[in-house]
């Protein structure tokens, strides 16, 4: 399966990583302005901002931000293929007293509500990360596209015992040294 660096997942996962960093270090949701800056840093051009909405775009992706009490970011392919679209949602769950960030598919029927990405859960009482999200940035190499994770993420992931499960789709990972390739979705994972 040929993967494209400009699929919605190549924007949603790095965006979620940046949002998670704010949630963990500052124990709050990122502001709409911070999310806008993160998207600019991911090489998206801001087309519009106002009236509770911001719109970004590059050649292959359109992103809509709805920053209110919760933050909702829709990441859509510019081709209009909505079945590949993803939604990044960050909110405060008052019952759990936690900040939650999820990446959900726009097409629940195809993905059955899960694309393999574990949600970010930050307990506001302890300030601890209570989940094991495997988030990072993507890089293209001659042999494919890789989700690049840091050592700290790898150690949390290893403690959970899921190193052979693709963090993007839930499929099977085949490791060779510090790199792995998913036998299902075709993305790779590497550690830096």
C-alpha positions, 0 to 999 in steps of 0.5 A, a space after each residue: 500500500 503506497 502511503 502519502 505524507 499528505 494524508 490526513 493522518 500525517 497532519 492529525 498525529 503531529 498536531 495531536 502530539 503538540 496539543 498533548 505537550 501543552 495538556 501534559 506540561 500545563 494541565 490545560 487544553 491548548 487555546 485556539 490560537 496555539 492550535 493555529 500556530 501548530 498548524 502553521 508550523 506543519 506547513 499549512 496556510 491559514 485561509 480564514 479566521 473568525 466567527 469561531 472558525 479557522 480554515 487552513 490548507 495546503 495542496 492536499 489537506 483542508 483543516 477546519 478548527 472550531 475552538 470553543 470550550 472544547 477544541 475540534 479540528 477536522 482534517 480533510 483530504 482536499 480531494 473530497 474523499 471524506 472517508 479518509 478524514 479525521 477529527 482531533 477532539 480535545 476536551 475536559 471530562 469533568 466526571 473523570 477530572 481529566 483532559 482527553 484528546 482523541 483522533 477519530 475517523 470521520 467514517 465510523 462505519 469503515 473504521 468501526 470507531 477506532 483507527 488504532 490511536 490511543 487517546 491522550 488522558 491527562 489526570 488533572 488531580 495528579 497531572 499524570 498521563 494515564 494513557 500510552 499514546 504513541 504520537 510523533 512527527 512523520 518523515 519520508 525515507 526512500 523505503 516509506 513514511 515513518 512515524 518518528 517517536 522519541 525515547 520517552 514515548 518508546 519507553 512508555 509504549 514498551 512498558 505497556 507491552 504493545 510494541 508489535 501493534 501499530 499505533 496508527 491502525 492497530 495492525 501488526 508491526 515487524 521490527 528491524 532494529 530501531 525501525 518497524 513497518 506495519 504489515 497492514 497500513 504500510 506506515 513505519 515507526 522509527 525511534 529517534 
